[in-house]
Amino acid sequence: MKHWIEAARLRTLPLSVSGIIVGSFYAMSQAMFNWNIVIFALLTTLGLQILSNFANDYGDGIKGTDNDDRVGPKRAIQKGVITPFAMKNAMILTSIVTLGFAISLIYFAFKESYLLYSLIFLFLGILAIASAIRYTVGNSAYGYRGYGDVFVFIFFGLVSTFGVYFMFSKEIDWLLLLPATAIGFLSVGVLNLNNMRDEASDRKAGKNTIVVQKGGAWAKKYHYFLVLSAMVLVVAFAFLNDFHFDQYIFVAAYFPLAGHLIRVRKNRNPKLLDPELKKLALSTFFLSILLALSLIYFISDLLVNYI
């Protein structure tokens, strides 16, 4: 059990639910809420993240990418504590469970009234599961061709935030694009840090990430763009939503983000960036929680009805 918990990489889970938190509380700020949607959206997202972690362990393990040159924590297959066969079975089981969560989510969101919406979200759920696996698994794994950033941005930013809000409202609110993009950028930032840390070993193993393609200097500028743009987008969202002064409590999350950027700027050895992955992931989660609390301000009179 200990080895499976380590393979699930629990430190990545808070980041994965950030979009769900923002989208759900934005719906709540408009007097729309359903605990069943929130719970199964969280379970589906956590399932996708764990599946992605298992698939990365399996894909990089059997390809030999996880070797002695890798800087981060050793993975299960690399250490030999879980066999590739067992990990493959775990991926199948996690896929089935995650799909079950997704179907339950779709049912509670749309029931029998929105068949087209149900089919669209079922397709997105299956696509998300397939994408989580194909990141490192298979001869044409897109993570080995530099497309991992696109997957993370779409599914853990746009789909996560927009998707859960749409399940409440049955409509698109384009203003939500601002925090959805911000969460997507910060999530990509975590992946970019990972790729910066592993640039040398990835290049040696033939894993052609965007950092390997563009180089470490470019990756740093890209990282500044991702984090700073996210900070600006959330402030713009608050301004356009007419936040009161005391609703800008989410700015407290900008202090650890700023500290993170300073440490990245000063870094001269990418191998020492590993602690920053956890810090950026937790800072993103912290930002989503504070932004959610800011949104609650709008419905203080209604909140009691939902507790």
C-alpha positions in Angstrom: 0.0 0.0 0.0 2.8 2.4 0.8 4.3 2.0 -2.6 1.0 2.5 -4.4 0.4 5.7 -2.4 3.9 6.9 -3.4 3.1 6.0 -7.1 -0.1 8.1 -6.8 2.1 11.1 -6.0 -0.2 12.8 -3.5 1.6 16.1 -3.7 0.2 16.6 -7.3 -3.4 16.2 -6.2 -4.2 19.7 -4.7 -3.2 21.4 -8.0 -5.5 19.2 -10.1 -8.6 20.3 -8.2 -7.9 24.0 -8.3 -10.1 24.5 -11.4 -13.0 22.6 -9.9 -12.9 24.8 -6.8 -12.9 28.0 -8.8 -15.6 26.9 -11.2 -17.8 25.5 -8.5 -17.7 28.6 -6.3 -18.2 30.9 -9.2 -21.5 29.0 -9.8 -22.2 29.3 -6.1 -21.8 33.0 -6.3 -24.7 33.0 -8.8 -26.9 31.0 -6.5 -26.3 27.7 -8.3 -24.9 24.8 -6.3 -25.2 21.0 -6.1 -22.9 19.0 -3.8 -23.3 15.9 -6.0 -21.7 17.8 -8.9 -18.9 19.1 -6.7 -18.1 15.7 -5.1 -18.1 13.7 -8.4 -16.2 16.5 -10.2 -13.5 16.3 -7.6 -13.4 12.5 -7.7 -13.2 12.5 -11.5 -10.4 15.0 -11.5 -8.4 13.2 -8.8 -8.9 10.0 -10.7 -7.5 11.6 -13.8 -4.5 12.9 -12.0 -3.7 9.6 -10.3 -4.2 7.8 -13.6 -1.8 10.3 -15.2 0.8 9.6 -12.5 0.5 5.8 -12.9 0.8 6.2 -16.6 3.9 8.4 -16.3 5.4 5.9 -14.0 4.7 3.1 -16.4 5.5 4.9 -19.7 8.8 6.4 -18.5 9.7 3.2 -16.6 9.4 0.8 -19.5 11.1 3.3 -21.9 14.0 3.7 -19.6 13.5 7.5 -19.2 13.4 7.0 -15.4 17.0 6.1 -14.8 19.9 7.2 -12.6 20.1 10.5 -14.4 16.6 11.5 -13.3 16.7 14.2 -10.5 13.2 13.9 -8.9 11.9 11.3 -6.5 12.4 7.7 -7.9 9.2 6.2 -9.2 7.8 2.8 -8.4 8.8 0.9 -11.5 12.3 2.5 -11.5 12.8 1.3 -7.9 11.4 -2.1 -8.7 8.8 -2.0 -6.0 5.9 -2.3 -8.5 6.1 -4.4 -11.7 5.1 -3.0 -15.1 2.4 -5.6 -15.2 0.9 -4.5 -11.9 1.1 -0.9 -12.9 -0.6 -1.6 -16.2 -3.5 -3.3 -14.3 -3.7 -0.4 -11.9 -4.0 2.0 -14.9 -6.9 -0.1 -16.3 -8.6 -0.2 -12.9 -8.1 3.5 -12.3 -9.5 4.2 -15.8 -12.7 2.2 -15.1 -13.2 3.9 -11.7 -12.6 7.3 -13.1 -15.0 6.7 -16.0 -17.6 5.6 -13.4 -17.1 8.9 -11.5 -17.4 10.8 -14.7 -20.7 9.1 -15.7 -22.1 9.7 -12.2 -21.0 13.4 -12.5 -22.8 13.6 -15.9 -25.9 12.0 -14.5 -26.2 14.4 -11.5 -25.5 17.4 -13.8 -27.9 16.7 -16.7 -30.2 13.8 -15.6 -32.5 12.9 -18.6 -33.0 16.5 -19.8 -29.8 17.3 -21.7 -28.8 14.3 -23.8 -26.5 16.2 -26.1 -24.6 17.8 -23.2 -24.3 14.4 -21.6 -22.8 12.9 -24.8 -20.4 15.8 -25.2 -19.1 15.5 -21.6 -18.9 11.7 -21.9 -16.7 12.2 -25.0 -14.6 14.7 -23.0 -14.3 12.2 -20.1 -13.1 9.4 -22.4 -10.7 11.8 -24.2 -9.3 13.0 -20.9 -8.7 9.4 -19.8 -7.0 8.5 -23.1 -4.9 11.6 -23.0 -3.8 10.9 -19.4 -2.5 7.5 -20.6 -1.0 8.6 -23.9 1.1 11.3 -22.4 4.0 8.9 -21.9 2.6 5.5 -23.0 3.0 4.1 -26.5 5.4 4.8 -29.4 3.6 8.0 -30.3 3.3 9.4 -26.7 2.7 13.1 -27.1 4.6 14.0 -23.9 7.7 12.9 -25.8 6.9 15.3 -28.6 6.4 18.4 -26.5 2.6 18.5 -26.4 2.2 17.9 -22.6 1.7 21.6 -22.0 -1.3 21.6 -24.2 -3.0 18.7 -22.4 -2.4 20.2 -19.0 -3.7 23.6 -20.0 -6.9 22.2 -21.7 -7.9 19.6 -19.1 -6.7 21.1 -15.8 -7.4 24.7 -16.8 -10.2 25.2 -19.3 -12.1 22.0 -19.1 -11.9 21.7 -15.4 -13.0 25.3 -14.6 -15.4 25.9 -17.5 -16.7 22.3 -17.4 -17.8 22.2 -13.8 -19.4 25.7 -14.1 -21.3 24.6 -17.2 -22.7 21.6 -15.3 -24.3 23.9 -12.9 -25.4 26.7 -15.2 -25.9 24.9 -18.6 -24.4 28.0 -20.2 -20.9 29.5 -20.9 -19.8 32.6 -19.0 -16.9 34.0 -20.9 -15.7 36.0 -17.9 -14.7 32.7 -16.3 -12.1 32.3 -19.1 -9.8 34.6 -17.1 -9.4 32.4 -14.0 -9.7 29.2 -16.1 -6.7 30.4 -18.2 -4.9 31.4 -15.0 -5.3 28.0 -13.4 -4.2 26.4 -16.7 -1.1 28.6 -16.9 -0.1 27.8 -13.4 -0.7 24.0 -14.0 1.5 24.2 -17.1 4.1 26.1 -14.9 4.4 23.0 -12.7 4.9 20.8 -15.7 7.5 23.3 -17.1 9.4 23.2 -13.8 9.4 19.4 -14.0 10.8 19.6 -17.6 13.4 22.2 -16.6 14.6 20.0 -13.8 14.8 16.9 -16.1 16.1 18.7 -19.2 19.4 16.8 -19.3 18.1 13.4 -18.5 15.1 13.9 -20.9 17.4 14.9 -23.7 19.6 11.9 -23.1 16.5 9.6 -23.1 15.0 11.1 -26.2 12.0 12.7 -24.4 11.6 15.7 -26.6 9.7 18.1 -24.2 9.3 21.7 -25.1 12.2 22.5 -22.7 14.4 20.1 -24.6 13.4 21.7 -27.8 13.8 25.3 -26.8 16.4 25.2 -24.1 16.6 26.2 -20.4 17.0 29.9 -21.0 13.8 30.0 -23.1 12.0 27.8 -20.5 12.7 30.4 -17.8 11.2 33.2 -19.8 8.2 30.9 -20.6 7.8 30.2 -16.9 7.8 33.9 -16.0 5.1 34.5 -18.7 2.9 31.6 -17.3 3.0 32.7 -13.7 2.9 36.5 -14.2 0.1 36.2 -16.7 -1.9 34.1 -14.3 -1.6 36.7 -11.6 -2.7 39.5 -14.0 -5.7 37.4 -15.3 -7.0 36.8 -11.8 -6.8 40.5 -10.9 -8.6 41.3 -14.2 -11.3 38.8 -13.3 -11.8 40.5 -9.9 -11.9 44.0 -11.4 -14.4 43.0 -14.0 -16.5 41.3 -11.4 -16.6 44.5 -9.3 -14.9 43.0 -6.3 -14.9 45.1 -3.2 -11.6 45.9 -1.6 -11.9 43.2 1.0 -12.5 40.6 -1.7 -9.0 40.9 -2.9 -7.8 38.5 -0.2 -6.5 36.2 -3.0 -3.6 38.6 -3.5 -2.1 36.9 -0.4 -1.3 34.0 -2.7 0.9 36.3 -4.8 3.6 36.5 -2.2 4.6 32.8 -2.4 4.2 33.1 -6.2 6.6 36.1 -6.3 9.1 34.3 -4.0 8.9 31.3 -6.3 9.7 33.5 -9.4 12.7 35.0 -7.6 14.1 31.6 -6.8 13.6 30.4 -10.3 15.3 33.5 -11.7 18.3 33.0 -9.4 18.6 29.3 -10.1 21.7 28.2 -12.0 21.3 24.5 -11.6 18.0 23.1 -12.9 18.4 20.0 -10.8 17.8 22.1 -7.7 14.3 23.2 -8.9 12.6 20.1 -7.6 11.3 21.7 -4.3 9.7 24.5 -6.4 7.3 22.0 -8.0 5.5 21.4 -4.7 5.6 25.1 -3.8 4.1 26.3 -7.1 1.4 23.5 -6.9 0.4 24.5 -3.3 0.5 28.2 -4.2 -1.9 27.5 -7.0 -4.2 25.6 -4.7 -4.0 28.4 -2.1 -4.9 30.9 -4.8 -8.0 28.9 -5.8 -9.1 28.6 -2.2 -8.7 32.3 -1.5 -10.5 33.2 -4.8 -13.3 30.9 -3.8 -13.6 32.6 -0.5 -13.7 35.9 -2.3 -16.6 34.7 -4.4 -18.5 33.6 -1.3 -18.8 37.2 -0.4 -21.5 37.6 -3.0 -23.8 35.0 -1.4 -23.3 35.5 2.3 -27.1 35.6 2.8 -27.6 32.4 0.9 -24.6 30.4 2.2 -26.5 29.1 5.2 -29.0 27.3 2.9 -26.2 25.2 1.4 -24.4 24.1 4.5 
